[in-house]
Amino acid sequence: MRSNRAKVRAGVSMAATLPMLAGALALGIPAAHAADNPNRDTLAGTKPAWATAKADKGATADSSKVSARVYLAGKDATGLAAYAKAVADPSSASYGKYLSAQQVKQRFGATAAQVAAVKSWLTSAGLKVTDVTEHYVAVSGDVAAVEKAFGTQLHNYTKGSKTYHAPAKAASAPAALDGAVLTVTGLDNAPHKASSKEQLPPPDAVFKNAGPFSSYYGSNTASTLPAAYGSKIPYAIKGYTGKQLRAAYGAGTYTGKGVRVAITDAYASPTIAFDAATYAKKNGDAAYSSGQLKQVLPKNYTKTEECGASGWYGEETLDVEAVHAVAPDANITYVGAASCYDDDLLDSLSKVVDNHLADIVSNSWGDIEANQTPDLAAAYDQVFQFGAVEGIGFYFSSGDNGDEVANTGTKQVDTPANSAWVTAVGGTSLAVGKGDKYLWETGWGTEKATLSADGKSWTNFPGAFTSGAGGGTSKTVAEPFYQKGVVPNALATANNAAGNRVVPDISAIADPNTGFLVGQTQTFPDGSQQYSEYRIGGTSLASPVIAAVQALAQQARGGKAIGFANPSIYAKYGSKAFHDVTDNPTGSGLAVARTDFVNGYDATGGLTVSVRSLGKDSSLSAVKGYDDVTGVGTPANGYVQSFIKR
């Protein structure tokens, strides 16, 4: 298994931080009148943190072209946030009283008059309206028109090794619009994109795992290899299957029947139907029924080379096969984005909400928090709030680089997992024993050391950190109500005395060394395309597994949607519904042995042998109680049943 493929945006200053998303912006409410112009409302967060006086290289040419989206606040942004909270809170009288997509639009959506007023404002400034949806008005034009419309100048700023334009001060909108504008995105032209979270090479070149393997944890001891932590260690498993994961997380007799799960990623695998059906048949999962797997795709794809489109095929494959393996009767709708850029991913999420395509949405993609800007955060949060009001829950991978220091040089969390309106899913190393018995889990964090030349020791054991579950304390998102009293104060206040959002909320299997078996059509060295199977991991696996477990829980409660699950999850904290995961469940160090093909395919290029330590996640630690590797823990035997309505 190769290292994490997650990429950062070009030219990013990793030390960048964002202003606190508090007050009006956090609730999706336009800010008050601009101090220097009482006739305009400031759109808070529209000047990025990297647009500093030191980085300023002067005014952007008036003739330069800009494309932007003006997101609409709707009739009642304050009411939307309040209702989204109430409907998800088990202690609220409004709990579970969801609205239909049409009711949400009527109660909270933008009116025709608001849309017309926004369009009139933009066109009067000289901008061309290129698209109008329920959520935004898209425009294009030159810099001069943009500056006139938004009451700010655009300047060029250095950002890392590159130069981008951005507003010299926060944008604003006419006060006469009476708060119709939520925010505007696109005024800076730095790339705003996400990367997938799977531990996987691109499928345009075949990848296979080398043996020996264990069929379950500990079934095959590496007796000829050196010991680690004082004892002989097992070989990495070949890859867990649905039967083993269902047993580990307490599926019982539930199958997700009658529940709809959506998956969003960029692009779409051309072989997904064949691969999913073949995998299910070969690994004992139920066959797909007619119409059980659907795809909702854009008319055209963009930025395919920049985003590495083929690399996303494996992400979709993993997500679909993992959901079906754990919840074999759930209906799956894959919603592909036109690119890996935030605007297109937002469109996919909006499709799910606007058409209520599912009650549960798994998302195995994201970026580092330093790359998120408050304008985009507001746009994402609005979609998540609309979803919460409809009874839709969003699940996001927490990331595969631990505290991100090794990856970016700065300790930070990932986004959109940092949103207070989504369920952030962390990762574990999972031990399932003989007879599908759950043994234990550790927080996912890998240190790797290779076999010495003489085969008698591990070089520099335990080796260097390679990957681990993302987590930690946000620098930009305030502590949500449901984490108070559960998340330790030292974590909540790590970046702000008032308390911030801590990630993750819940966790599941993620370590690629105790990973999941997937099947995918890949390109072999002779140019042929063939179906083959390999072991995979990452929080990209954890997210669809938790989404599938939520489908089981929804079935258990008679099909009634769970919706935004965090208030319910935290209300169960400390109960038998969760495995309380720690880094040292057996009292001694844990590791597995792994053999890999040097060329990723066969032994002709040689083999490498390594030891992979478990429970070594950068500076993050899985400890008793809530922690920033595994959240409240993983689903135990009582978790699914705990959602049964009483």
C-alpha positions in Angstrom: 0.0 0.0 0.0 1.4 3.3 -1.0 1.4 6.4 1.1 -1.5 8.9 1.4 -2.4 10.5 -1.9 -3.9 13.6 -0.4 -2.5 16.7 -2.1 -2.4 20.3 -0.9 -3.2 23.2 -3.0 -0.5 24.7 -5.1 1.4 27.7 -3.6 -0.2 27.5 -0.2 1.4 29.1 2.8 0.9 26.3 5.4 1.3 28.7 8.3 -1.9 30.6 7.3 -4.7 30.7 9.8 -8.2 32.0 9.5 -10.2 34.4 11.7 -12.6 32.8 14.1 -15.9 32.0 12.5 -18.1 33.3 15.3 -21.3 35.2 15.6 -23.1 36.1 12.4 -21.0 34.2 9.9 -21.0 31.0 11.9 -24.8 31.1 11.7 -24.9 32.1 8.1 -26.0 35.6 8.7 -24.6 38.6 6.8 -22.8 41.0 9.0 -23.9 44.5 10.0 -23.4 47.7 8.1 -19.9 48.5 7.0 -18.3 51.1 9.3 -16.9 53.1 6.4 -20.1 52.9 4.3 -23.5 52.8 6.1 -25.2 52.0 2.8 -23.5 48.6 2.4 -23.4 45.4 4.4 -20.0 43.8 4.9 -19.7 40.2 3.8 -17.5 39.0 6.6 -14.7 36.5 5.7 -14.4 37.5 2.1 -10.8 38.8 2.4 -8.6 35.7 2.8 -6.1 35.6 5.7 -3.2 35.4 3.2 -4.0 38.7 1.6 -1.7 40.7 4.0 0.0 44.1 3.5 3.3 42.3 3.4 2.2 40.1 0.5 0.5 43.0 -1.4 2.0 43.4 -4.9 -0.4 46.2 -6.0 -3.7 46.5 -7.8 -5.0 43.9 -10.2 -5.4 45.0 -13.8 -8.9 46.3 -14.4 -9.1 44.1 -17.5 -8.5 40.9 -15.7 -11.4 38.5 -15.7 -13.2 37.2 -12.5 -15.8 34.5 -12.0 -17.7 34.5 -8.7 -20.7 33.1 -6.9 -23.0 35.2 -4.8 -24.6 32.9 -2.3 -28.1 33.7 -1.2 -28.9 34.0 2.5 -32.6 33.2 2.1 -35.6 34.4 4.0 -34.5 33.6 7.5 -30.8 32.6 8.0 -31.1 33.0 11.8 -34.2 30.8 11.9 -32.5 28.2 9.7 -29.6 27.7 12.0 -31.9 27.6 15.1 -34.2 25.1 13.6 -31.3 22.9 12.3 -30.1 22.8 15.9 -33.5 22.1 17.5 -34.5 19.4 15.1 -31.2 17.5 15.7 -31.2 17.8 19.5 -32.8 14.9 21.4 -33.6 17.2 24.3 -35.6 19.6 22.0 -39.3 19.5 21.6 -38.7 19.9 17.8 -36.4 16.9 17.7 -37.0 14.8 14.6 -39.7 17.2 13.2 -38.1 17.4 9.8 -39.3 19.4 6.9 -39.6 18.3 3.3 -37.2 19.8 0.7 -40.1 21.9 -0.6 -41.0 23.1 2.9 -37.4 24.1 3.5 -37.3 26.1 0.3 -40.6 27.8 1.2 -39.6 28.6 4.8 -35.9 29.4 4.5 -35.0 29.7 0.8 -34.5 32.8 -1.2 -37.5 34.5 -2.7 -37.9 35.4 -6.3 -37.8 39.0 -5.3 -34.5 38.5 -3.5 -33.0 36.7 -6.5 -34.2 39.5 -8.9 -32.8 42.2 -6.6 -29.4 40.5 -6.4 -29.3 40.0 -10.2 -30.2 43.6 -10.8 -27.4 44.8 -8.4 -24.8 42.6 -10.2 -25.8 43.5 -13.7 -26.0 47.2 -13.0 -22.3 47.0 -12.0 -21.4 45.6 -15.3 -21.3 41.9 -14.4 -22.8 39.1 -16.5 -25.0 36.6 -14.8 -23.9 33.1 -16.0 -26.1 30.9 -13.8 -28.9 31.1 -11.2 -29.7 28.3 -8.8 -31.7 28.0 -5.5 -28.5 28.8 -3.7 -26.4 31.3 -5.7 -26.1 33.7 -8.6 -23.0 33.1 -10.6 -21.4 36.0 -12.4 -18.4 36.9 -14.5 -16.8 40.1 -15.6 -13.7 42.2 -15.4 -12.0 43.5 -12.3 -13.4 47.0 -12.6 -17.0 45.6 -12.6 -16.2 43.3 -9.6 -14.8 46.2 -7.6 -17.8 48.4 -8.4 -20.2 45.6 -7.4 -18.5 44.5 -4.2 -17.1 47.8 -2.9 -13.5 46.6 -2.6 -10.4 46.7 -4.7 -8.7 43.6 -6.0 -4.9 43.4 -5.4 -2.3 40.8 -6.3 -0.8 39.0 -3.3 2.0 36.4 -3.0 0.9 33.1 -1.5 3.7 30.6 -1.2 5.6 30.7 -4.4 2.7 32.0 -6.5 0.7 35.2 -6.9 -3.1 35.5 -6.8 -5.6 38.3 -6.7 -7.9 38.9 -3.7 -10.0 41.6 -2.1 -7.9 44.3 -0.4 -10.7 44.5 2.2 -13.9 42.5 2.9 -16.4 42.6 0.1 -19.8 44.2 0.7 -23.3 44.3 -0.7 -25.9 47.1 -0.9 -27.8 47.5 2.4 -30.9 47.9 0.2 -30.7 44.1 -0.4 -31.8 43.7 3.2 -29.4 40.8 4.0 -30.3 38.7 0.9 -26.6 37.9 0.4 -24.9 35.2 2.5 -21.4 35.6 1.0 -19.5 35.7 -2.2 -16.8 33.2 -3.3 -14.4 33.5 -6.2 -13.1 37.0 -5.5 -9.7 35.4 -4.8 -8.4 33.1 -7.5 -6.2 30.8 -5.4 -7.2 27.2 -6.1 -10.1 26.0 -3.8 -10.1 22.2 -4.2 -10.3 19.0 -2.2 -8.4 15.7 -2.4 -9.7 12.2 -1.7 -8.7 10.5 1.5 -8.0 7.0 0.4 -4.8 5.2 0.9 -4.6 4.1 -2.7 -2.6 4.7 -5.9 -4.4 5.8 -9.0 -6.3 2.9 -10.7 -4.7 3.6 -14.1 -1.8 1.4 -12.8 -2.6 -1.9 -11.1 -1.7 -2.2 -7.4 -1.6 -5.5 -5.5 -0.6 -6.5 -2.0 2.1 -9.1 -1.5 1.7 -11.9 1.0 2.0 -13.6 3.4 -1.3 -12.5 4.9 -3.5 -13.2 7.9 -7.1 -14.1 7.2 -8.1 -12.6 10.6 -6.0 -10.7 13.1 -3.2 -12.9 14.5 -4.0 -16.0 12.3 -0.5 -16.0 10.7 2.4 -15.2 12.9 5.6 -13.9 11.2 7.7 -16.4 13.0 10.8 -16.0 10.8 10.9 -12.2 11.2 12.3 -10.3 14.2 10.1 -9.6 17.1 8.6 -6.2 17.9 7.7 -4.9 21.3 9.0 -8.1 22.8 7.1 -10.7 20.9 6.5 -12.1 17.4 3.9 -10.2 15.4 1.2 -11.3 12.9 1.3 -10.6 9.2 -1.1 -7.9 8.0 -4.5 -9.3 7.1 -5.4 -9.8 3.5 -8.3 -7.3 4.0 -11.4 -7.5 6.1 -14.7 -8.2 4.4 -18.2 -7.1 5.2 -19.0 -10.1 7.4 -16.1 -9.3 9.7 -16.9 -5.5 9.8 -20.6 -6.2 10.5 -19.7 -8.4 13.4 -17.2 -5.9 14.8 -19.7 -3.0 14.8 -22.8 -4.8 16.0 -24.9 -5.0 12.9 -26.9 -8.0 14.1 -29.7 -8.8 11.8 -30.0 -5.3 10.4 -29.2 -4.7 6.8 -30.1 -1.1 6.1 -33.2 -2.1 4.2 -35.3 0.9 3.2 -32.6 3.4 3.9 -31.0 5.7 1.3 -27.2 6.5 1.5 -25.6 9.0 -0.8 -21.9 9.2 -1.6 -20.2 12.3 -3.0 -16.8 12.4 -4.7 -15.4 14.0 -7.8 -15.9 12.3 -11.2 -17.2 8.8 -11.6 -15.6 5.3 -12.2 -16.7 3.9 -15.6 -16.5 0.4 -14.2 -18.3 0.9 -10.9 -21.4 -1.3 -11.6 -19.3 -4.2 -12.8 -16.7 -3.8 -10.0 -19.3 -3.6 -7.2 -21.3 -6.6 -8.5 -18.2 -8.7 -8.9 -16.8 -7.8 -5.5 -20.1 -8.6 -3.8 -20.3 -12.0 -5.5 -16.7 -12.9 -4.7 -16.8 -11.9 -1.0 -20.2 -13.1 0.2 -22.1 -9.8 0.1 -25.7 -9.8 -1.1 -26.2 -9.2 -4.8 -27.4 -5.8 -5.8 -31.0 -5.6 -6.6 -32.3 -3.7 -9.7 -31.9 0.1 -9.1 -30.1 -0.4 -5.7 -27.0 1.4 -7.0 -27.6 4.7 -8.9 -25.4 7.5 -10.1 -26.3 11.2 -10.4 -23.6 12.8 -12.6 -22.9 16.2 -14.1 -23.2 16.8 -17.9 -19.5 17.6 -18.2 -16.3 17.1 -16.2 -13.7 19.8 -15.8 -10.1 20.1 -14.5 -9.6 16.3 -15.0 -5.8 16.5 -15.3 -5.4 19.0 -12.4 -7.6 16.9 -10.1 -6.2 13.5 -11.2 -9.7 12.3 -12.2 -8.7 8.6 -12.5 -7.4 8.7 -8.9 -11.0 9.4 -7.7 -12.3 6.2 -9.3 -10.8 4.1 -6.5 -12.4 6.5 -4.0 -15.9 5.9 -5.3 -15.2 2.1 -5.5 -14.1 2.0 -1.9 -17.1 4.0 -0.7 -19.7 2.0 -2.6 -18.3 -1.4 -1.7 -17.8 -0.5 2.0 -21.4 0.8 2.4 -22.8 -2.3 0.7 -20.6 -4.6 2.6 -21.9 -3.3 6.0 -25.4 -2.4 5.0 -26.2 -4.8 2.1 -29.8 -3.8 1.6 -29.3 0.0 1.7 -29.9 1.9 -1.5 -26.8 3.8 -2.7 -26.8 6.9 -4.8 -23.4 8.1 -6.0 -23.4 11.9 -6.7 -20.3 12.8 -8.7 -18.9 16.3 -8.8 -17.7 17.9 -12.1 -14.2 18.5 -10.5 -12.4 18.4 -7.2 -13.0 22.2 -6.7 -15.1 23.3 -3.8 -17.8 25.0 -6.1 -18.4 21.7 -7.8 -18.4 19.6 -4.6 -20.9 22.1 -3.1 -23.1 21.6 -6.1 -23.1 17.8 -5.5 -24.0 18.3 -1.8 -26.8 20.7 -2.9 -28.2 18.1 -5.3 -28.6 15.7 -2.4 -30.3 18.3 -0.3 -32.5 19.9 -2.9 -33.8 16.6 -4.1 -33.5 14.7 -0.8 -31.6 11.9 -2.5 -30.7 10.3 0.8 -30.9 10.6 4.6 -27.2 9.7 5.1 -24.3 11.2 3.1 -20.7 9.9 3.2 -17.9 12.2 2.0 -14.3 10.9 1.9 -12.6 14.1 0.7 -11.4 17.4 2.1 -8.4 19.7 2.6 -6.4 21.3 5.5 -8.2 23.9 7.5 -5.6 26.6 6.6 -6.9 26.3 3.0 -10.5 26.9 3.9 -11.7 30.5 3.7 -14.7 31.8 5.7 -16.7 32.6 2.6 -16.6 28.9 1.5 -17.2 27.7 5.1 -20.4 29.8 5.2 -21.6 28.3 1.9 -20.9 24.7 3.1 -22.5 25.3 6.5 -25.7 26.6 4.8 -26.0 23.4 2.8 -25.4 21.3 6.0 -28.1 23.3 7.8 -30.6 22.8 5.0 -29.8 19.1 5.2 -30.2 19.0 9.0 -33.7 20.5 8.7 -34.7 17.8 6.2 -33.3 15.0 8.4 -30.1 14.5 6.3 -26.8 13.8 8.1 -23.4 14.4 6.5 -20.3 12.3 7.4 -16.8 13.5 6.6 -13.4 11.8 6.8 -11.2 13.5 9.4 -8.0 13.1 7.3 -5.1 10.7 7.0 -2.2 12.8 8.2 -2.7 12.9 11.9 -2.1 16.4 13.3 -0.9 17.5 9.8 2.5 18.6 11.1 4.4 16.1 9.0 2.4 17.0 5.9 2.2 20.8 6.3 4.5 21.9 9.1 1.5 23.2 11.0 -0.7 21.5 13.5 -4.3 21.7 12.2 -7.5 19.8 11.4 -9.1 19.0 8.0 -12.1 20.6 6.5 -15.1 20.3 5.9 -14.8 17.7 8.8 -14.2 20.8 11.0 -17.7 22.1 10.4 -19.9 22.1 13.5 -22.8 20.8 11.3 -21.2 17.5 10.1 -20.1 14.3 11.8 -16.3 14.0 11.5 -15.2 10.4 11.3 -11.8 9.4 12.7 -9.9 6.2 12.3 -8.7 3.1 14.1 -6.7 0.0 13.7 -9.1 -2.9 14.0 -8.4 -6.5 15.3 -11.1 -9.0 14.4 -10.2 -12.5 15.5 -11.3 -16.0 14.8 -15.0 -16.5 14.3 -15.4 -12.8 13.5 -14.9 -11.9 17.2 -14.1 -8.3 18.0 -10.8 -8.2 19.8 -9.8 -4.5 20.2 -9.0 -1.3 18.4 -6.3 1.3 18.7 -6.2 4.8 17.3 -4.9 4.7 13.8 -1.3 5.9 13.6 1.5 4.1 11.8 5.2 4.1 12.3 7.2 2.1 9.8 10.6 0.4 10.0 12.2 -1.8 7.4 13.9 -5.2 7.8 17.7 -4.9 8.1 19.9 -6.3 5.3 20.7 -9.4 7.4 17.1 -10.0 8.2 17.8 -10.1 12.0 16.4 -6.7 13.1 14.2 -3.8 12.2 16.2 -0.7 11.1 15.7 2.2 13.5 12.6 0.6 15.1 9.9 1.7 15.5 10.6 4.0 12.5 9.1 7.2 11.2 5.4 8.3 11.2 3.7 7.6 7.9 0.0 8.2 8.4 -2.7 8.4 10.9 -6.3 9.5 11.7 -6.8 13.2 11.4 -7.9 15.1 14.5 -7.3 18.0 16.8 -8.8 21.4 17.6 -10.1 23.8 15.0 -8.6 27.3 14.8 -11.7 28.7 13.2 -14.9 27.0 14.4 -16.4 27.7 17.7 -17.2 24.8 20.1 -20.6 23.4 19.3 -23.2 22.9 22.0 -23.1 19.1 21.8 -19.4 18.8 22.6 -19.6 20.8 25.8 -19.3 18.6 28.9 -17.9 15.7 26.8 -14.7 17.1 25.1 -12.0 17.7 27.7 -11.4 21.4 28.3 -7.7 21.1 27.5 -8.6 20.1 23.9 -11.5 22.5 23.4 -9.4 25.5 24.6 -6.2 24.5 22.8 -6.5 27.4 20.3 -9.0 29.7 22.0 -9.9 30.3 25.6 -13.6 30.4 24.7 -13.4 26.8 23.2 -13.3 25.5 19.7 -14.6 22.6 17.7 -12.6 19.4 18.2 -12.4 16.6 15.6 -13.4 13.8 15.3 -16.8 12.8 16.6 -16.9 9.1 16.1 -14.5 6.6 14.4 -14.2 3.3 12.6 -11.6 1.1 10.9 -9.1 3.1 8.8 -5.6 1.7 9.2 -4.6 0.2 5.8 -2.6 -2.4 7.7 -5.8 -3.7 9.2 -7.8 -2.5 6.2 -10.7 -3.5 4.0 -10.6 -5.7 0.9 -11.8 -3.9 -2.3 -12.2 -4.9 -5.9 -11.6 -2.6 -8.9 -10.8 -2.7 -12.6 -7.2 -1.6 -13.0 -4.7 -1.3 -15.9 -2.1 -4.1 -15.9 1.4 -3.8 -17.3 0.4 -5.4 -20.6 -2.2 -2.7 -21.1 -5.2 -4.9 -20.3 -7.9 -3.8 -17.9 -8.8 -6.4 -15.4 -10.7 -6.7 -12.1 -8.4 -7.3 -9.1 -8.6 -7.0 -5.3 -6.4 -5.3 -2.8 -6.4 -4.1 0.8 -7.2 -0.4 1.5 -7.5 2.0 4.3 -7.7 5.7 5.3 -10.5 7.6 7.0 -11.9 7.3 3.5 -12.9 3.8 4.7 -14.1 4.9 8.1 -16.6 7.4 6.7 -18.6 5.0 4.5 -18.4 2.3 7.3 -20.0 4.7 9.8 -22.5 5.9 7.2 -23.5 2.2 6.7 -23.8 1.7 10.4 -26.1 4.7 10.6 -28.2 3.1 7.9 -28.5 0.0 10.1 -29.5 2.3 13.0 -32.1 4.1 10.9 -33.6 0.7 10.0 -33.7 -0.2 13.7 -35.8 2.8 14.5 -38.3 1.9 11.9 -36.9 4.0 9.0 -37.2 7.3 10.8 -34.3 9.5 9.7 -31.5 10.2 12.3 -30.6 13.4 10.5 -27.6 15.4 11.9 -26.4 12.8 14.3 -23.9 14.6 16.5 -26.3 15.6 19.3 -27.5 12.0 19.5 -24.0 10.6 19.4 -22.7 12.8 22.2 -25.8 12.1 24.2 -24.8 8.4 24.2 -21.2 9.2 25.3 -19.9 6.9 28.0 -22.6 4.2 27.4 -22.2 0.6 26.2 -23.1 1.9 22.7 -19.4 2.6 22.1 -16.1 0.8 22.2 -13.8 3.2 24.1 -10.7 3.0 22.0 -7.2 3.6 23.4 -3.8 3.3 21.9 -2.7 0.5 24.2 -5.6 -2.0 24.5 -3.5 -5.0 25.3 -1.0 -3.5 27.7 1.9 -3.9 25.3 3.0 -2.4 22.0 1.3 -3.6 18.9 2.5 -4.1 15.3 2.0 -6.1 12.1 4.5 -7.3 9.5 4.0 -6.4 5.9 5.6 -7.5 2.6 5.2 -5.3 -0.4 6.1 -5.5 -4.1 8.6 -2.8 -4.9 6.9 -2.1 -8.2 3.4 -2.4 -6.6 2.4 -5.3 -8.8 4.6 -8.4 -8.7 7.9 -9.8 -7.3 10.0 -9.1 -10.5 11.2 -5.8 -9.0 11.8 -7.3 -5.6 10.1 -7.2 -2.2 10.3 -5.0 0.9 9.5 -6.2 4.4 8.5 -3.7 7.1 7.0 -3.6 10.6 4.0 -1.2 11.0 3.4 -0.1 14.6 -0.2 0.5 15.7 -1.5 3.3 17.8 1.2 5.9 17.0 -0.7 8.9 15.6 1.7 11.8 15.4 1.1 14.0 18.5 -2.4 12.8 18.9 -3.4 10.1 21.3 -6.3 7.7 21.8 -7.0 7.7 25.5 -9.8 6.6 27.9 -12.9 8.7 27.2 -13.2 11.3 24.4 -10.0 11.9 22.4 -9.0 13.7 19.2 -8.1 10.4 17.3 -11.3 8.4 17.8 -13.8 10.9 19.3 -16.3 9.1 21.5 -15.2 5.7 20.2 -16.5 3.2 17.7 -19.9 1.5 17.4 -20.3 -1.4 19.8 -23.0 -4.1 19.9 -25.5 -1.8 21.5 -25.0 1.1 19.2 -27.4 0.3 16.4 -30.1 -0.7 18.9 -29.6 2.5 20.9 -31.4 4.4 18.1 -34.6 2.3 18.5 -37.4 4.7 19.4 -38.8 4.2 22.8 
